[in-house]
Amino acid sequence: MIALSRSAASKLSKTKIKEICRLKNKYWPHSISSQIHWWQKNTKKNDICLLLKNKRILLGFLRLRHRKIKLGAVTKKAICVTEVCIDPSWRGKGHGSKLMREATRIIKNHPNSFGYLVCEKKSSDFYKTCAWQKLEKKIFVIKKNQKKPLKNNTVCMTANKTLYLSEPITLFGNTF
């Protein structure tokens, strides 16, 4: 039976983190020790982790990160979806959509929160099937006090369908 669970990153055991890192390594190949180091360096206590399991086997993972964005001149709370991955042998069975539906539900239940993700253009069709829409506005990212546009091969998508903006959007921090 496929089960979806939610956990604060701070509550995950070392064994669970290693399991997540092994799954992530199937998408972003590095050594497992490099994946664990990245996890330790980039994980915040309040990150929300969604885990999809079949009995004891981890099938999927995604992370929700608390961020801030600037919509025109207004700074708002935001939740960034990152690291969406499904074990390759379980892809195409609706499991990624299940993770995204739960992520969308969490975002929409967060008061005054804007939900977004940044993905490669080639992945945007999947997110569209999950009711996310591409933001056509000018998107900037601020990292280490430097403001830069999104890379050419990436797009920003949102779960906030009613959002109509005429001004640029600025994302703060890492988009992964």
C-alpha positions as CSV (number, residue, x, y, z in Angstrom):
1,M,0.0,0.0,0.0
2,I,1.3,3.5,-0.9
3,A,1.4,5.9,2.0
4,L,2.2,9.6,2.1
5,S,3.7,11.1,5.2
6,R,4.8,14.6,6.2
7,S,7.6,15.4,8.6
8,A,9.6,18.4,9.6
9,A,13.2,18.0,8.4
10,S,14.4,18.3,12.0
11,K,12.4,15.1,12.9
12,L,14.0,12.9,10.3
13,S,16.4,10.2,11.5
14,K,19.8,9.8,10.0
15,T,18.7,6.5,8.4
16,K,15.7,8.3,6.8
17,I,18.0,11.1,5.6
18,K,20.3,8.6,4.0
19,E,17.4,6.9,2.3
20,I,16.2,10.3,0.9
21,C,19.7,11.1,-0.3
22,R,19.9,7.7,-2.1
23,L,16.7,8.5,-3.9
24,K,17.9,12.1,-4.7
25,N,21.1,10.6,-6.1
26,K,19.1,8.9,-8.8
27,Y,18.2,12.3,-10.2
28,W,21.2,14.4,-9.2
29,P,24.1,11.9,-9.2
30,H,26.9,12.7,-6.8
31,S,28.3,10.4,-4.1
32,I,25.9,9.6,-1.2
33,S,28.4,11.4,1.2
34,S,28.1,14.5,-1.0
35,Q,24.3,14.3,-0.9
36,I,24.4,14.0,2.9
37,H,26.8,16.9,3.2
38,W,24.5,19.0,0.9
39,W,21.5,18.0,3.1
40,Q,23.3,19.0,6.3
41,K,24.4,22.4,4.8
42,N,21.1,23.4,3.2
43,T,18.4,21.9,5.4
44,K,16.4,24.2,7.7
45,K,14.6,22.9,10.8
46,N,11.2,24.1,9.5
47,D,11.6,22.6,6.0
48,I,8.6,20.2,5.4
49,C,9.4,16.9,3.9
50,L,6.8,14.8,2.1
51,L,7.6,11.1,1.7
52,L,5.8,8.6,-0.4
53,K,6.4,5.0,0.6
54,N,5.3,1.5,-0.5
55,K,5.6,-0.5,2.7
56,R,9.3,0.2,3.6
57,I,10.5,1.4,0.2
58,L,10.8,5.2,-0.4
59,L,9.2,5.9,-3.7
60,G,9.1,9.7,-3.7
61,F,10.2,12.8,-1.9
62,L,9.7,16.6,-2.1
63,R,10.6,19.4,0.2
64,L,8.8,22.6,1.1
65,R,11.0,25.5,2.1
66,H,9.8,28.7,3.8
67,R,10.9,31.7,1.8
68,K,10.1,35.3,1.1
69,I,9.4,36.8,-2.3
70,K,8.9,40.4,-3.5
71,L,5.8,41.0,-5.7
72,G,6.4,44.4,-7.1
73,A,7.2,46.5,-4.0
74,V,5.5,44.1,-1.5
75,T,7.4,41.4,0.4
76,K,5.4,38.3,1.1
77,K,5.8,34.9,2.8
78,A,6.3,32.1,0.3
79,I,6.7,28.3,0.2
80,C,9.1,26.9,-2.4
81,V,8.7,23.4,-3.6
82,T,12.0,21.7,-4.2
83,E,13.7,18.4,-4.9
84,V,10.6,16.6,-6.4
85,C,11.7,13.1,-7.2
86,I,10.0,9.7,-7.7
87,D,12.0,6.5,-7.9
88,P,12.5,5.9,-11.7
89,S,10.9,2.4,-11.5
90,W,7.7,4.0,-10.0
91,R,7.4,6.9,-12.4
92,G,4.4,7.3,-14.7
93,K,1.9,5.9,-12.1
94,G,0.6,9.1,-10.6
95,H,2.9,9.2,-7.6
96,G,4.5,12.5,-8.5
97,S,1.1,14.1,-8.9
98,K,0.1,12.7,-5.4
99,L,3.1,14.5,-3.9
100,M,2.3,17.7,-5.7
101,R,-1.4,17.6,-4.7
102,E,-0.3,17.4,-1.0
103,A,2.2,20.2,-1.5
104,T,-0.4,22.4,-3.1
105,R,-2.9,21.6,-0.2
106,I,-0.3,22.6,2.4
107,I,0.5,25.8,0.5
108,K,-3.1,26.8,0.2
109,N,-3.7,26.1,3.9
110,H,-0.8,28.4,4.8
111,P,-2.3,31.9,5.4
112,N,-1.0,34.6,3.0
113,S,1.5,32.3,1.4
114,F,2.6,32.3,-2.2
115,G,3.6,28.9,-3.5
116,Y,6.2,28.5,-6.2
117,L,8.8,26.2,-7.7
118,V,11.6,26.7,-10.2
119,C,12.1,23.9,-12.7
120,E,13.8,23.1,-16.0
121,K,11.5,24.1,-18.9
122,K,11.3,20.4,-20.0
123,S,9.7,19.6,-16.6
124,S,7.0,22.3,-16.7
125,D,4.4,20.1,-18.5
126,F,4.3,17.8,-15.6
127,Y,3.6,20.6,-13.1
128,K,0.9,22.0,-15.4
129,T,-0.9,18.6,-15.1
130,C,-0.8,19.2,-11.3
131,A,-2.7,22.5,-11.8
132,W,0.4,24.7,-11.5
133,Q,0.9,27.5,-13.9
134,K,3.9,29.2,-15.4
135,L,4.5,32.7,-14.4
136,E,5.1,34.8,-17.5
137,K,6.4,37.8,-15.6
138,K,10.0,38.8,-15.2
139,I,11.5,36.7,-12.4
140,F,14.7,37.6,-10.5
141,V,16.6,35.6,-7.9
142,I,18.6,37.3,-5.1
143,K,21.4,35.2,-3.7
144,K,24.3,36.6,-1.7
145,N,23.0,40.1,-2.3
146,Q,23.2,39.7,-6.1
147,K,20.1,40.1,-8.2
148,K,20.0,37.9,-11.3
149,P,17.4,36.8,-13.8
150,L,16.4,33.1,-13.8
151,K,18.6,30.9,-16.0
152,N,17.3,30.6,-19.6
153,N,16.5,26.9,-19.3
154,T,14.3,27.4,-16.2
155,V,10.8,28.6,-15.4
156,C,9.0,29.7,-12.3
157,M,5.6,28.1,-11.6
158,T,2.9,28.9,-9.0
159,A,0.0,27.2,-7.3
160,N,-1.7,30.6,-6.8
161,K,-4.0,30.6,-9.9
162,T,-5.7,33.9,-9.0
163,L,-2.4,35.8,-9.1
164,Y,-2.2,38.4,-11.8
165,L,0.9,40.5,-11.6
166,S,2.1,43.3,-13.8
167,E,5.4,43.9,-11.9
168,P,8.5,41.7,-11.6
169,I,8.8,38.9,-9.0
170,T,11.9,38.6,-6.9
171,L,12.7,35.3,-5.2
172,F,15.1,35.4,-2.2
173,G,17.5,32.6,-1.5
174,N,18.2,29.3,-3.2
175,T,15.5,28.0,-5.5
176,F,16.4,24.3,-4.8
